[in-house]
């Protein structure tokens, strides 16, 4: 909807910085299996959870926001703001 309205009014996005890829897929770390198979529907609470980590730049450096969602209610059931990216930090922060 926003894209259509922008196009109708002749508004274009001007990027001030080139897109920077931050994902490094060339590693030997274990990769978690895809247990959901892209099926994000749930028929009751606590059947399926999903999580993500977002990076937030602050004047003191990077912070990492870890969030866990219940896919049935689509509500946040746990979150943590962390100063490290170690996976155990994300898990411990949401407990």
QUIPEVEN-V387012 format. One line per field, one symbol per residue. ss: DSSP state (A for helix, B for strand, O for the rest). A space follows every 10 residues. Layout:
ss=???
//
This chain:
ss=OAAAAAAAOO OOOOOOOOOO OOOOOOOOOO OOOOOOOOOO OOOOOOOOBB BBBBBBBBOO BBBBBBBBBB OOOOBBBBBB BBOOOOAAAA AAAOO
//
